[in-house]
Amino acid sequence: MTRSIAIIGAGLAGAVCARTLAAAGHAVTVFEKSGGTGGRLSTRRSDAGGFDHGAQYLTARGAPMRELLDELTEKGTAAPWAPGGKDRPGDWHVGLPGMSGFVKPLLDGIDVRLRARIEAIMLDQSGRVRLADADGLGYGFGRVVVTAPAPQAMALTAPIDPVFSALGDIVYAPCWAGMFAFAEPVAELPDLVRGDDDGPGGLIVRNGSKPGRTGETFIVHGGGVWSGRHLESEPEAILPHLLGVLERCAGRGLSPVHAVAHRWRYARVDRALGDNHLMSDCGRVIVCGDGLVGGRAEAAAQSGWTAAAVLLDQ
């Protein structure tokens, strides 16, 4: 039986869920509050080059994720990356031409509505799920899958069923991301180095070392603890700290031609719920995402695949 299914969020969890359901013949609509797909698999464009200011790479531990990365690599929307300073095992992959290359092919042919913020979910007596967006427009579906970060997902779903109050147990760490470009090569800076979670230099990445990237571009991720302490600071106040990380690493002062800071409020899962998904008693509302499983992109995909399988089994 064909169902109309809404998915809130176009990150990796939402994309793999949408693709699985659409391949099974269901009518899927994806609502994404931002102007692009990918979530934390994101690339910021500028005249100085692109910046992967969210997740830096994907790896696979299980067969489903390995198969997905192999498929995307064959399609030309992902590629291996082996930076100098690579410090963790496994094959690392990046999206092409940006990190959303992991997600966009999965959403081909699916109705994706960007800049569509869903403000409320309601159940009606006819067995339909009603969504209301920020403009007060209503949409009716047979089922809805919510893949937003746990605080946002709980605000939408807890009024429907108390089972979703468990989302409050999920703990995230934030991340301030600095994007820097230089007119001349900065040979002293490495491709990749990890630092202290309690300082502004949690991670330095030479973005231009990745396949398909151009420019002398760098990402600095503030450590989770440090970013939490400065969570409500203005970007202009954060930039000197993140640039200072690069200067200390290079051993000299630096003058970027492009410098921007971005705050990821829900960057890393520090405490997951321990379930692949949560579902309302009526079976019409499901929540999934990395916050339920663990702090890796593969966990988000795993949760999205599980949510789709549950719906297909109904």
C-alpha positions as CSV (number, residue, x, y, z in Angstrom):
1,M,0.0,0.0,0.0
2,T,1.4,3.4,-1.0
3,R,1.6,5.9,1.9
4,S,2.4,9.6,1.9
5,I,5.3,10.1,4.3
6,A,6.8,13.4,5.5
7,I,10.4,13.6,6.6
8,I,11.6,16.5,8.7
9,G,15.2,17.2,8.1
10,A,17.4,16.6,5.0
11,G,20.6,15.5,6.7
12,L,22.0,12.0,6.3
13,A,19.4,10.3,8.5
14,G,16.5,11.9,6.6
15,A,18.1,11.3,3.2
16,V,18.7,7.5,3.6
17,C,15.2,7.2,5.1
18,A,13.6,9.1,2.3
19,R,15.5,7.1,-0.4
20,T,14.6,3.7,1.2
21,L,10.9,4.6,1.4
22,A,10.7,6.2,-2.0
23,A,12.4,3.1,-3.5
24,A,9.6,1.0,-2.0
25,G,7.0,3.1,-3.8
26,H,5.9,5.5,-1.1
27,A,5.2,9.2,-1.8
28,V,7.9,11.0,0.3
29,T,8.1,14.7,1.0
30,V,11.2,16.1,2.8
31,F,11.0,19.4,4.7
32,E,14.2,21.2,5.4
33,K,14.4,24.5,7.4
34,S,17.6,25.7,5.8
35,G,18.4,26.6,2.2
36,G,20.3,23.3,1.4
37,T,20.4,19.6,2.1
38,G,23.1,17.8,4.1
39,G,22.7,19.2,7.6
40,R,26.2,19.0,9.2
41,L,27.5,17.5,5.9
42,S,27.7,21.1,4.7
43,T,30.0,23.3,2.6
44,R,30.1,27.1,2.7
45,R,30.9,28.7,-0.6
46,S,32.9,32.0,-1.0
47,D,35.0,33.8,-3.5
48,A,38.1,32.5,-1.6
49,G,37.0,28.9,-2.0
50,G,34.7,26.4,-0.3
51,F,34.8,25.4,3.4
52,D,33.6,22.1,4.8
53,H,32.7,23.7,8.1
54,G,30.7,20.8,9.6
55,A,31.6,17.1,9.4
56,Q,35.1,16.7,7.8
57,Y,34.8,13.1,6.5
58,L,32.8,9.9,6.7
59,T,33.9,6.4,7.5
60,A,32.2,3.0,7.5
61,R,32.3,0.2,10.1
62,G,29.3,-1.7,8.8
63,A,28.4,-3.2,5.5
64,P,25.5,-0.9,4.7
65,M,27.6,2.2,5.1
66,R,30.5,0.7,3.1
67,E,28.1,-0.1,0.3
68,L,26.7,3.4,0.3
69,L,30.2,5.0,0.2
70,D,31.2,2.7,-2.6
71,E,28.1,3.6,-4.5
72,L,28.6,7.3,-4.1
73,T,32.3,7.1,-5.0
74,E,31.4,5.2,-8.2
75,K,28.9,8.0,-9.0
76,G,31.6,10.6,-8.5
77,T,29.9,12.4,-5.6
78,A,32.4,11.0,-3.0
79,A,36.1,10.4,-3.0
80,P,38.8,8.9,-0.6
81,W,40.9,11.4,1.4
82,A,44.1,10.5,3.1
83,P,45.5,13.7,4.6
84,G,48.9,14.2,6.1
85,G,48.4,13.6,9.9
86,K,45.6,11.1,9.4
87,D,45.3,9.8,12.9
88,R,42.4,7.3,12.9
89,P,42.0,4.0,11.1
90,G,39.7,3.1,8.2
91,D,39.1,4.7,4.8
92,W,38.1,8.4,5.0
93,H,35.7,9.8,2.4
94,V,34.6,13.3,1.5
95,G,31.7,14.5,-0.6
96,L,32.1,16.0,-4.0
97,P,32.1,18.8,-4.9
98,G,31.2,19.5,-1.2
99,M,30.2,17.4,1.7
100,S,26.5,17.5,0.6
101,G,27.6,15.2,-2.2
102,F,26.9,12.4,0.3
103,V,23.2,13.4,0.5
104,K,22.1,15.1,-2.8
105,P,22.2,11.9,-4.9
106,L,20.0,10.1,-2.3
107,L,17.3,12.7,-2.7
108,D,17.2,12.6,-6.5
109,G,13.6,12.5,-7.7
110,I,12.2,13.1,-4.2
111,D,10.1,16.2,-3.3
112,V,12.4,18.3,-1.1
113,R,11.1,21.6,0.2
114,L,13.8,23.9,1.4
115,R,13.4,26.8,3.8
116,A,10.3,25.0,5.1
117,R,10.4,25.1,8.9
118,I,7.8,22.8,10.5
119,E,6.4,24.3,13.7
120,A,3.9,21.8,14.8
121,I,2.8,18.1,14.3
122,M,-0.8,17.1,15.0
123,L,-2.8,13.9,14.7
124,D,-6.4,14.1,13.5
125,Q,-9.3,11.7,13.9
126,S,-9.0,10.4,10.3
127,G,-5.7,8.8,10.9
128,R,-3.7,11.5,9.2
129,V,-0.6,13.4,10.5
130,R,-1.0,17.2,10.1
131,L,2.1,19.4,9.8
132,A,2.0,23.2,10.2
133,D,4.9,25.4,8.9
134,A,6.0,28.8,10.0
135,D,3.6,30.5,7.6
136,G,0.6,28.6,9.0
137,L,0.2,26.3,6.0
138,G,-0.9,22.8,6.7
139,Y,0.1,19.5,5.2
140,G,-1.5,16.1,5.6
141,F,0.4,12.8,5.6
142,G,0.0,9.2,6.6
143,R,3.2,9.1,8.6
144,V,6.0,11.5,9.6
145,V,9.7,10.9,10.4
146,V,11.5,13.6,12.5
147,T,15.3,13.7,12.1
148,A,16.0,17.1,13.7
149,P,18.3,17.4,16.7
150,A,16.8,16.0,19.9
151,P,15.7,19.3,21.5
152,Q,13.9,20.4,18.3
153,A,12.5,16.9,17.7
154,M,11.2,16.8,21.3
155,A,9.4,20.1,21.0
156,L,7.5,18.8,18.0
157,T,6.7,15.3,19.2
158,A,6.5,15.3,23.1
159,P,3.0,16.9,22.9
160,I,1.9,13.9,20.8
161,D,3.2,11.0,23.0
162,P,5.1,11.0,26.3
163,V,7.5,8.4,24.8
164,F,9.3,11.2,23.1
165,S,10.2,12.9,26.4
166,A,13.1,10.5,26.5
167,L,14.8,12.7,23.9
168,G,15.6,15.0,26.7
169,D,18.3,12.6,27.9
170,I,20.4,13.1,24.8
171,V,23.4,15.4,25.3
172,Y,25.2,17.3,22.6
173,A,28.4,19.3,22.5
174,P,28.4,22.5,20.4
175,C,31.2,23.6,18.0
176,W,32.4,26.9,16.8
177,A,33.9,26.5,13.3
178,G,36.3,29.0,11.8
179,M,36.7,29.3,8.1
180,F,39.9,31.0,6.9
181,A,41.5,31.6,3.5
182,F,44.9,33.0,2.6
183,A,46.1,34.7,-0.5
184,E,49.5,32.9,-0.3
185,P,50.4,29.4,0.7
186,V,50.9,28.7,4.4
187,A,53.3,25.8,4.2
188,E,53.8,25.6,7.9
189,L,50.2,24.4,8.5
190,P,49.4,20.7,8.4
191,D,46.6,18.9,6.6
192,L,45.1,17.8,9.9
193,V,45.9,18.0,13.6
194,R,43.7,17.4,16.6
195,G,44.0,19.4,19.8
196,D,42.3,19.7,23.1
197,D,38.5,19.5,23.6
198,D,38.9,22.2,26.3
199,G,40.5,24.7,24.0
200,P,39.8,26.6,20.8
201,G,41.9,24.2,18.7
202,G,39.9,21.0,18.8
203,L,40.7,20.3,15.1
204,I,42.6,22.0,12.3
205,V,42.0,20.9,8.7
206,R,43.6,22.1,5.5
207,N,40.4,22.1,3.5
208,G,42.2,22.5,0.3
209,S,43.9,19.1,0.8
210,K,40.6,17.4,0.0
211,P,39.7,16.1,-3.5
212,G,37.9,18.7,-5.5
213,R,38.7,21.6,-3.3
214,T,40.7,24.7,-4.3
215,G,42.3,27.6,-2.5
216,E,44.5,27.9,0.6
217,T,41.6,27.3,2.9
218,F,41.5,26.0,6.5
219,I,38.9,24.9,9.0
220,V,39.4,25.3,12.8
221,H,36.9,23.6,15.0
222,G,36.8,24.7,18.6
223,G,36.8,21.9,21.2
224,G,33.3,20.9,22.5
225,V,34.0,22.0,26.1
226,W,35.5,25.3,24.9
227,S,32.7,26.0,22.4
228,G,30.1,25.3,25.2
229,R,31.7,28.0,27.4
230,H,31.5,30.5,24.5
231,L,28.2,29.3,23.1
232,E,26.5,32.6,23.2
233,S,29.4,34.8,22.1
234,E,29.2,36.8,18.9
235,P,31.1,35.3,15.9
236,E,33.3,38.4,15.8
237,A,34.5,37.7,19.3
238,I,35.2,34.0,18.5
239,L,37.3,34.6,15.3
240,P,40.5,35.9,17.1
241,H,40.6,32.7,19.2
242,L,40.3,30.4,16.2
243,L,42.8,32.4,14.1
244,G,45.2,32.3,17.1
245,V,45.1,28.5,16.8
246,L,46.4,28.7,13.2
247,E,49.0,31.3,14.1
248,R,50.4,29.2,17.0
249,C,50.5,26.2,14.7
250,A,52.2,28.1,12.0
251,G,54.6,29.8,14.4
252,R,53.9,33.3,13.0
253,G,51.2,35.9,12.5
254,L,48.7,35.3,9.6
255,S,46.5,37.7,7.6
256,P,43.5,35.9,6.1
257,V,41.7,37.3,3.2
258,H,38.5,35.5,4.4
259,A,37.5,34.8,8.0
260,V,34.1,33.7,9.1
261,A,32.9,31.8,12.2
262,H,29.8,29.6,12.4
263,R,28.2,28.1,15.5
264,W,27.0,24.5,15.4
265,R,24.7,24.2,18.5
266,Y,24.3,20.5,18.1
267,A,27.6,19.4,16.6
268,R,28.5,16.2,18.5
269,V,26.5,13.6,20.4
270,D,28.1,13.2,23.8
271,R,25.4,11.0,25.3
272,A,23.1,9.0,23.0
273,L,19.7,7.5,23.9
274,G,20.8,4.0,23.0
275,D,17.8,3.2,20.7
276,N,17.8,3.2,16.9
277,H,14.5,5.1,16.9
278,L,11.5,6.2,18.9
279,M,7.9,5.7,17.7
280,S,4.5,6.9,19.0
281,D,2.0,4.4,20.3
282,C,-0.1,5.0,17.3
283,G,2.8,4.2,14.9
284,R,2.3,7.4,12.9
285,V,5.3,9.4,14.3
286,I,8.9,8.3,14.4
287,V,12.0,10.1,15.6
288,C,15.5,9.0,14.4
289,G,19.0,10.5,14.1
290,D,22.5,10.2,15.5
291,G,21.3,11.4,18.9
292,L,19.6,8.2,19.4
293,V,22.4,5.9,18.3
294,G,25.8,7.7,18.7
295,G,28.1,10.4,17.6
296,R,29.1,9.3,14.1
297,A,27.6,10.0,10.7
298,E,27.2,6.3,10.3
299,A,25.0,6.2,13.4
300,A,22.7,8.8,11.7
301,A,22.4,6.6,8.6
302,Q,21.8,3.5,10.7
303,S,19.0,5.2,12.5
304,G,17.4,6.5,9.2
305,W,17.5,3.0,7.7
306,T,15.9,1.6,10.8
307,A,13.1,4.1,10.8
308,A,12.4,3.3,7.1
309,A,12.4,-0.4,7.9
310,V,9.9,0.0,10.7
311,L,7.5,2.0,8.4
312,L,7.9,-0.6,5.6
313,D,7.0,-3.3,8.1
314,Q,3.8,-1.7,9.2
